[in-house]
Amino acid sequence: MQTIGLIGGITWQSTIMYYEVLNRLAADHDSEIESARCLIHSLEFGEISRHQRAESWDVLDEIMADASRSLEAGGAKVIIICANTMHLCVEAVRKAVSIPVIHIAEVAADAIEKQGIKTVSLLGTKYTMEQPFFKDILAARGITTIIPNDEERDEIHRVIYQELASGTLVPSSKQYYINVIERLKTAGAQGAILGCTEIPLLIKEEDVSIPTFDTTTLHAKAAFGKSLNL
C-alpha cells in the first residue's frame, strides 16, 4: 500500500470520517495490514471559509497547492481533497504536483453510472450546488443534476457551516434534508448525492426512499484502491 495524502481540516469532522474509512478498509483488506498509510495536511477551516465568503479563489488555489506540495514532499503517492467544495481548486492542486489527485465528482459519477441512474439531486454547500464544477462532470457522463431551490439551498448551506462543521446534529435539520431529498425525488431525481463530506453525519441511506451517494466514503474507497495499484 502506498501513502495517501489527505488535504483535510475542511472540516475536521469530515477528515475524521476519511481517516476512519481508510483504516477500516486497510484492516479488512489484508490480515498483514492493520492501518492505512496516510499523511494529513490539515488546513484551518476558519481561514478557508473567510476566503470562500470573500470569493478569493486565487488565494485558496495557492493554499491548496501549497498543501498538495507538502504532501508530495512528505511521500504521498496519491492525493485527495477531503471536501467537495474545495474541488473548485482541484486544477491548481493537480498543476502543483506530479502524483494523481482523485476528483470526488468523478468518483461519484462512477457510482451513479454503476446503478444506471440518469437523474440525481445534489445537496452540498451553496458553492457546490450552484457552481458548475461538480455538475459538469456528471453532465459529461449523461447524468442530469437537480438542485434544491433558493430557500432550500440557503438552509442546507447554513446547516453545514453552523452545525455539521462542528459535529452538531440537529433532528429538525435532519428532517429538513430528508424533506428536500424526497421533494426532489418527485421532481425526477432517482438518487441523491450527499455532496458535502459532512452530510453523511446527518443522512443515512435508510433515511430516504432513493439511493444516496455518500461522497466521503466513495472518495476514500477510491483513494484506497488507487494506493494499492500504484
C-alpha positions in Angstrom: 0.0 0.0 0.0 1.3 3.5 -1.0 0.9 6.6 1.2 -2.4 8.5 0.7 -2.1 12.3 1.1 -5.2 14.0 2.6 -5.8 17.7 2.4 -8.0 17.9 5.5 -9.4 20.3 8.1 -12.2 21.4 5.7 -13.7 20.4 8.1 -12.0 18.3 10.8 -15.3 16.4 11.1 -15.1 15.0 7.6 -11.3 14.4 7.9 -12.1 12.1 10.8 -14.6 10.2 8.6 -12.0 9.8 5.8 -9.4 8.6 8.2 -11.8 6.1 9.7 -12.9 4.7 6.4 -9.4 4.3 5.1 -8.2 2.5 8.2 -11.3 0.2 8.2 -10.6 -0.6 4.5 -6.9 -1.4 5.3 -7.8 -3.6 8.2 -10.4 -5.5 6.2 -8.2 -5.9 3.1 -5.3 -7.9 4.4 -4.6 -9.5 7.7 -1.0 -8.2 7.4 -2.2 -4.6 7.2 -3.6 -3.1 10.4 -3.9 0.6 9.4 -3.7 2.8 6.3 -0.6 4.7 5.3 -1.8 8.3 5.4 -0.3 11.7 5.5 -2.7 14.6 6.5 -2.2 18.3 5.8 -4.9 19.8 8.0 -5.9 23.4 7.0 -7.6 25.9 9.3 -11.3 26.0 8.3 -11.9 29.5 9.6 -9.3 30.8 7.2 -10.7 28.7 4.3 -14.3 29.8 4.9 -13.3 33.5 5.2 -11.7 33.3 1.7 -14.7 31.4 0.4 -17.1 34.2 1.5 -14.8 36.8 0.0 -14.6 34.7 -3.2 -10.8 34.8 -3.0 -10.4 31.7 -5.0 -7.0 32.7 -6.3 -5.8 32.7 -2.7 -7.5 29.4 -2.0 -5.8 27.9 -5.1 -2.4 28.8 -3.6 -3.3 27.5 -0.2 -4.4 24.2 -1.7 -1.5 24.0 -4.0 0.9 24.5 -1.1 -0.8 21.8 0.9 -0.5 19.4 -2.0 3.2 20.1 -2.5 3.8 19.4 1.2 2.1 16.1 0.9 4.1 15.0 -2.1 7.3 16.1 -0.4 6.3 14.1 2.6 6.0 10.9 0.5 2.3 10.8 -0.6 1.8 8.9 -3.8 -1.9 9.9 -4.3 -3.8 12.9 -3.0 -7.5 13.5 -2.1 -9.1 16.8 -1.1 -11.3 16.0 1.9 -14.1 18.4 0.9 -16.4 18.7 -2.1 -16.4 22.5 -2.3 -12.6 22.8 -2.3 -12.6 20.8 -5.6 -13.1 24.2 -7.0 -9.3 24.4 -6.6 -8.6 20.9 -7.9 -6.8 22.1 -11.1 -4.4 24.2 -9.0 -3.7 21.2 -6.9 -3.1 19.0 -10.0 -0.8 21.5 -11.5 1.3 21.7 -8.3 2.1 18.0 -8.0 3.2 15.1 -10.2 1.1 12.5 -8.4 -2.5 11.6 -9.0 -5.3 13.7 -7.5 -8.6 11.9 -7.3 -11.6 14.1 -8.1 -14.6 13.5 -5.8 -17.2 14.2 -8.5 -15.6 11.7 -10.9 -15.8 9.0 -8.2 -19.5 9.9 -7.5 -20.2 9.7 -11.3 -18.7 6.2 -11.4 -21.0 5.1 -8.6 -24.1 6.7 -10.2 -23.3 5.1 -13.6 -23.0 1.6 -12.0 -26.5 1.9 -10.7 -27.8 3.0 -14.1 -29.2 6.3 -12.7 -29.6 9.2 -15.1 -31.0 11.9 -12.8 -29.8 12.9 -9.4 -30.3 15.6 -6.8 -27.2 17.3 -5.4 -27.1 18.6 -1.8 -24.0 20.4 -0.5 -22.7 23.9 0.2 -24.1 26.7 -2.0 -20.7 26.7 -3.8 -21.1 23.0 -4.7 -24.8 23.3 -5.6 -24.5 26.5 -7.6 -21.1 26.3 -9.3 -20.7 24.0 -12.3 -17.6 22.1 -11.3 -19.5 19.1 -10.0 -22.5 19.2 -12.3 -20.4 19.4 -15.4 -18.6 16.2 -14.6 -21.9 14.4 -14.2 -23.3 16.0 -17.4 -20.3 14.7 -19.3 -21.5 11.2 -18.3 -25.0 11.9 -19.4 -26.3 12.4 -15.8 -28.7 15.2 -15.1 -28.4 17.1 -11.8 -31.3 18.7 -10.0 -30.5 21.2 -7.2 -32.7 22.5 -4.4 -34.5 25.8 -4.8 -33.1 29.1 -3.4 -34.6 28.9 0.0 -33.6 25.2 0.4 -30.0 26.0 -0.7 -29.7 28.7 1.9 -30.8 26.4 4.7 -28.8 23.4 3.6 -25.7 25.7 3.5 -26.5 27.1 6.9 -26.7 23.7 8.5 -23.4 22.6 7.0 -21.5 25.7 8.2 -23.3 26.3 11.5 -24.0 22.7 12.6 -22.3 19.9 10.8 -18.9 21.6 10.6 -18.7 21.4 14.4 -20.3 17.9 14.6 -23.7 19.2 15.8 -26.6 17.0 14.7 -30.0 18.6 15.0 -33.1 16.4 14.4 -35.0 19.2 12.7 -32.2 19.8 10.3 -32.1 16.1 9.5 -35.8 16.1 8.8 -35.3 19.2 6.6 -32.7 17.4 4.5 -35.0 14.4 4.2 -37.9 16.5 3.1 -35.7 18.2 0.4 -34.4 14.9 -0.9 -38.0 13.5 -1.1 -39.3 16.6 -2.8 -36.6 16.4 -5.4 -37.5 12.8 -5.9 -40.9 14.0 -7.0 -39.1 16.3 -9.4 -37.4 13.4 -11.1 -34.3 12.6 -9.0 -33.7 8.8 -8.9 -30.8 9.2 -6.4 -29.4 11.8 -4.1 -25.8 12.9 -3.9 -24.6 13.8 -0.4 -22.3 16.4 -1.9 -20.8 17.8 1.2 -18.4 15.5 3.1 -20.2 16.2 6.4 -23.7 15.4 5.2 -23.3 11.6 5.8 -23.1 12.5 9.5 -26.7 13.5 9.3 -28.3 11.5 6.5 -28.0 7.7 6.0 -29.2 5.5 3.1 -32.1 4.2 5.1 -33.4 7.7 5.9 -34.8 8.3 2.4 -36.6 6.3 -0.3 -34.0 6.6 -3.1 -30.3 5.6 -3.3 -27.9 8.0 -1.7 -24.3 8.6 -2.8 -22.0 9.3 0.2 -19.2 11.2 -1.5 -16.9 10.9 1.6 -17.0 7.1 1.6 -16.8 6.8 -2.1 -13.8 9.1 -2.3 -12.0 7.3 0.5 -12.6 3.9 -1.1 -11.3 5.2 -4.5 -8.1 6.6 -2.8 -7.5 3.3 -1.0 -7.9 1.3 -4.2 -5.6 3.6 -6.0 -3.0 3.3 -3.3 -2.9 -0.5 -3.8 -2.3 -0.2 -7.5 0.4 2.4 -7.9 
